Amino acid sequence: MTRAASPSRTLNVELGERSYPIHIGTGLLDEPTCFAPYIVGTQVMVVTNETIAPHYLKRLLATLEKGASRPLDVRSVILPDGEQYKSIAQVEHIWDALLEAGFNRRCTLIALGGGVIGDMVGFAAAAYQRGVAFIQVPTTLLSQVDSSVGGKTGVNHPLGKNMIGAFWQPKAVVVDIASLASLPARELSAGLAEVVKYGLIRDIAFLAWLEEHMAALRALDEAALAEAIARSCEIKAEIVAADETEQGVRALLNLGHTFGHAIEAHQGYGNWLHGEAVGAGMAMAASLSHQRGWLSAADRDRAHAVIERAGLPLAAPANMDSAAFLARMRLDKKNLDTHIRLILLTALGEACISDTTPPDQLDAFIEAYPRR
Amino acid sequence: MTRAASPSRTLNVELGERSYPIHIGTGLLDEPTCFAPYIVGTQVMVVTNETIAPHYLKRLLATLEKGASRPLDVRSVILPDGEQYKSIAQVEHIWDALLEAGFNRRCTLIALGGGVIGDMVGFAAAAYQRGVAFIQVPTTLLSQVDSSVGGKTGVNHPLGKNMIGAFWQPKAVVVDIASLASLPARELSAGLAEVVKYGLIRDIAFLAWLEEHMAALRALDEAALAEAIARSCEIKAEIVAADETEQGVRALLNLGHTFGHAIEAHQGYGNWLHGEAVGAGMAMAASLSHQRGWLSAADRDRAHAVIERAGLPLAAPANMDSAAFLARMRLDKKNLDTHIRLILLTALGEACISDTTPPDQLDAFIEAYPRR
């Protein structure tokens, strides 16, 4: 007998006929009712990576079998681990496996892993036979609070992050908080970058809660994690429901990401973690917001302090000058025509989309920003 | 000065906020008003192939320039010609070109060519930065009456045709009938397969019209072509509007395609043309419909005769036994769970989706069907 799952909570992402639940709790990987209702057809492909497979694959396969009301044909694919493998070549391995198994349009993919696995499996599902069902089972804090919710899927290209992809919503997201026990501290901090982001762009009360509970979160306190994950998913779900395909407000979720993507791409994917680059990017955005006259020095410092207490860098990498940043930033998907658009803070808990920073000022700001 | 375009007609595909026009006429490649209103942003990438480029690329580029109300950054990509190049590798060439040119999310792709180019460019647009605008400029009869309308995009996989793709609607379809002048007779016949299909599944009056005008169509009579293309697009637009993502009635458009795809895949893409395989596939479907007791012998013979008069084969390839057909047919996207679904005729002008042919009967039917 597996131990009973502790009380869990369920949020809903409201997207009309594409709505889906997010189940959050400890031990949900062993909970058949979190999976069985969302499986379409009888053909199921679990996709995971070499790091995650030894920990959780067998358990998930057992849970799927236990919950099945009809015989399922469950297969699995194990990909290499790392952002450098978030490529169309790896997605092709998934498609090969699906076709070799003879899977048809009524099949279900399950993404078991972090954001790289979730984004790739989502895109594989979006484009296989023009779209099949998938379930997200995020095992890192970053993917639990961010990438598994909202339907953005895709892969990197040597010339830019997430340049190839689709909007494709999962049938369900299952967050087992217990899976964070095996997560390295550096990756936990990277996940906290997105948690802090929700506070900064949308909810000053949550930001204050984070200032108070940061030590508990970094010590893996389950109650604190459950609260932080649930509030993060709530904010994300609310924003996604208002703007599924990022025509407007959804862009606010990119606070720190334009600078951050430039850092990640320039350093080579996998050298800076995504969350680390976003941490430094948010610190840059806070400083620029202050320089634009929108954020007080005290609020800028408070933003910097919470980023730092999450275990994240504030400084930009020493090997990137302003030109290196700007060349990458011009490729950002948020740009319309030729202007660089940034997410900036108008207060703690409030963000805006801005393309009004004069190019010279932006260049000088980046050049003068601290390096490490 | 270019010659004035002759009177053209415009149909609309009604899909709510994804609705778009189909412009049909002679000389439309020289008509700026057919293109300018549908270009999003200022970055435009025309994608075509080695066969089409020498005929039409310069003319289209001139038309785009002439119609532009703002300076456009127009580039082009020329891919190799042929169904064997309908692959993810070629789509990657398009993505590379877009990223090397620094194109952002507000750009427009233009597909200039037959169905292979249209399907690949549509998928490239669907997945570039999670979706950008595209315009279809089909230059073959097949693509004018079928693949350019309805938003099915994608590429082949060694294990199956169109296995990777997306539903992604163009901003407009521009059909220049004059481009058929350079089309080989064999490809014209292949296009007529889909025209005949619309009559068979939906419109016995159109089928009768086709019986009467088949010689004029094959002689490239412009008035007859305009009528056949417009009626075909009308029927397709109506069916697509009723069922954009093929949950139901849209599957009827696959008459002859389950047998046909098996033939194409088994022979190696490009050896039998798609339309030739569909012609033989429709003949097989008509014969099976008769065997199931749904179509009289006279109606079956009438279906066979119109397929033959379009210049298409009725017989299946000599090198395919029933097992070879069935192995391919089991991978068909229409199948739900493990049943093979076929489109069959319940009368001339009426089709149905059927998965009730007993496996033994289907096997014996295919085995006994004429070969050449």
Interface residues (C-beta under 8 A of the other chain):
Chain A: G41 T42 I88 E92 W95 D96 L99 E100 G102 N104 R105 R106 F123 A126 A127 Y128 Q129 R130 G131 K152 T153 G154 H157 L159 G160 N162 M163 I164 G165 A166 F167 T245 R330 L331 D332 K333 K334 N335 L336 D337
Chain B: G41 T42 I88 E92 W95 D96 L99 E100 G102 N104 R105 R106 F123 A126 A127 Y128 Q129 R130 G131 K152 T153 G154 H157 L159 G160 N162 M163 I164 G165 A166 F167 T245 R330 L331 D332 K333 K334 N335 L336 D337
